[in-house]
Amino acid sequence: MEPTTTDRPLRHAVRHYLEMVLAMCVGMIVLGGVGVGLAVLLGLPATYGAEIDALLMATTMAAGMAVWMRHRGHSWIPVAQMSGSMYVAFGILFVPLWMSLITPSDLMLWGHVLMLPAMAGAMLLRPGEYTRPHRHA
């Protein structure tokens, strides 16, 4: 059965969301691996503490996603909003970490989990941006 025109915006939004998650994973694996490799080569520590490690992780994920979004023709404002959702997801967990209510491992796990609804929230700020077909820049 062929999708109706009312199905397509949702399909575009879901596809865009999944593409961003994939781009984030690629950024995390590639840039995270490069970062750890450089740290080892330079004799620097591979870890800097839970908060810094979480922010570095968010940065590698945001970078991968930002490259993909720009490739797809998004302007810098939606890219910045979507990237910010990654930092917010980790940042809101810093207080429970500082209060010893969660562990550094919990921070990483729940930061990644919270990132997914945070991204959906960023998409809801600009529905027209994410419910139309993608175009290459």
Backbone hydrogen bonds, N-H to C=O, Kabsch-Sander energy under -0.5 kcal/mol:
donor,donor_aa,acceptor,acceptor_aa,energy
7,D,4,T,-1.0
8,R,4,T,-1.1
10,L,6,T,-0.5
11,R,7,D,-2.1
12,H,8,R,-3.0
13,A,9,P,-2.3
14,V,10,L,-2.8
15,R,11,R,-2.5
16,H,12,H,-2.7
17,Y,13,A,-2.6
18,L,14,V,-2.6
19,E,15,R,-2.5
20,M,16,H,-2.4
21,V,17,Y,-2.3
22,L,18,L,-2.3
23,A,19,E,-2.7
24,M,20,M,-2.4
25,C,21,V,-2.2
26,V,22,L,-2.5
27,G,23,A,-2.5
28,M,24,M,-2.7
29,I,25,C,-2.6
30,V,26,V,-3.0
31,L,27,G,-2.0
32,G,27,G,-0.8
32,G,28,M,-1.1
33,G,29,I,-1.8
34,V,30,V,-2.3
35,G,31,L,-2.6
36,V,32,G,-2.4
37,G,33,G,-2.5
38,L,34,V,-2.8
39,A,35,G,-2.2
40,V,36,V,-2.4
41,L,37,G,-2.5
42,L,38,L,-2.4
43,G,40,V,-1.0
44,L,39,A,-3.0
53,D,49,G,-2.9
54,A,50,A,-2.3
55,L,51,E,-2.3
56,L,52,I,-2.7
57,M,53,D,-2.3
58,A,54,A,-2.6
59,T,55,L,-2.0
60,T,56,L,-2.3
61,M,57,M,-2.1
62,A,58,A,-2.9
63,A,59,T,-2.5
64,G,60,T,-1.8
65,M,61,M,-2.2
66,A,62,A,-2.9
67,V,63,A,-2.3
68,W,64,G,-1.7
69,M,65,M,-2.9
70,R,66,A,-2.7
71,H,67,V,-2.2
72,R,68,W,-1.8
73,G,70,R,-1.5
74,H,69,M,-2.4
79,V,75,S,-1.4
80,A,76,W,-2.8
81,Q,77,I,-2.5
82,M,78,P,-2.6
83,S,79,V,-2.5
84,G,80,A,-2.6
85,S,81,Q,-1.3
86,M,82,M,-0.6
86,M,83,S,-1.2
87,Y,83,S,-1.0
88,V,84,G,-2.5
89,A,85,S,-1.7
90,F,86,M,-1.4
91,G,87,Y,-3.3
92,I,88,V,-2.4
93,L,90,F,-1.5
94,F,91,G,-1.5
95,V,91,G,-0.5
97,L,93,L,-1.8
98,W,94,F,-3.0
99,M,95,V,-1.9
100,S,97,L,-1.7
101,L,96,P,-3.0
102,I,96,P,-1.1
107,L,103,T,-2.3
108,M,104,P,-2.0
109,L,105,S,-2.6
110,W,106,D,-3.2
111,G,107,L,-2.1
112,H,108,M,-1.7
113,V,109,L,-1.9
114,L,110,W,-3.0
115,M,111,G,-1.2
116,L,112,H,-0.8
116,L,113,V,-0.9
118,A,114,L,-1.9
119,M,115,M,-2.4
120,A,116,L,-1.9
121,G,117,P,-2.4
122,A,118,A,-2.0
123,M,119,M,-2.1
124,L,120,A,-1.8
125,L,121,G,-1.0
126,R,122,A,-0.6
126,R,123,M,-0.9
129,E,126,R,-1.3
130,Y,126,R,-0.9
130,Y,127,P,-0.9
131,T,127,P,-1.5
135,R,72,R,-1.4
137,A,71,H,-2.6
